[in-house]
């Protein structure tokens, strides 16, 4: 039995490193996972185009999903294995939630292969991927904010300490993403520095829960650029015209939202920098089987 699912990346409204509460929104960059079930009880993962890359996360996602739901599918979990392949246009270690997208796509593709995708609530599938990310050591916060945005679509606000969904809105924006050449792994972020800006993060949370997402992400961007020592230049080049702009995750990418014409102007300025600029839209449909 085979399964296939596609999950979107996400941009940041509130980084959860300071207080454990975060907010993110899905954007139109995708990771695809394909899962082929086997009868040898082994789980093997491959990342397309990156044979040297660590596949622990996607292997753990498939293994946990099989352990949790094989019986629901009428199978014995110890007998079920999987061959997992992911293919992505989400840059890795860029702050665009590539791990969350890979985890969501793999969990849903495994459920699809087990032929029980409609028997499991999406938020529970999301929590399973978050658990796998923690066990694989690829996240400092659990990333439930990022994962929920990718799984459900729209913008979400979460408590990552309890994996609680505090709010969700299927908002539609144009989004501009600038990704510098360097990489930054979230698991390596200076958590202690981020915790020192907790009062600012609490303000960002209040703004997000009031639906003032653009203001929230801009405050978040300046605060976390300071804590994580990223330049504020890309943000200043987007202001005051855009609705909001922020460092995404633990960097190095920046994401701005606003009307398309305004973002095209910002793109011209960001194109003068080294790296890659993408003009996208947000996603409201989240992770889906295909």
Secondary structure, 3 states (H helix, E strand, C coil): CEEEEEEEEEEEEECCCCCCEEEEEEEEEEEEEEEEEECCCCEEEEECCCCCCCCHHHHHHHHHHHHHHCCCCCCCHHHCEEEEEEEECCCCCCCCCHHHHHHHHHHHHHHHHCCCHHHCCHHHHHHHHHHHHHHHCCCCCCCHHHHHHHHHCCEEEEECCCCEEEEEECCCCEEEEEECCCCCCHHHCCHHHHHCCHHHHHHHHHHHHCCCHHHHHHHHHHHHHHHHCCCCHHHHHHCCCCCEEEECCCCCCEEEEECHHHHHHHHHHHCCCCCEEEEEEECCCCCEEC
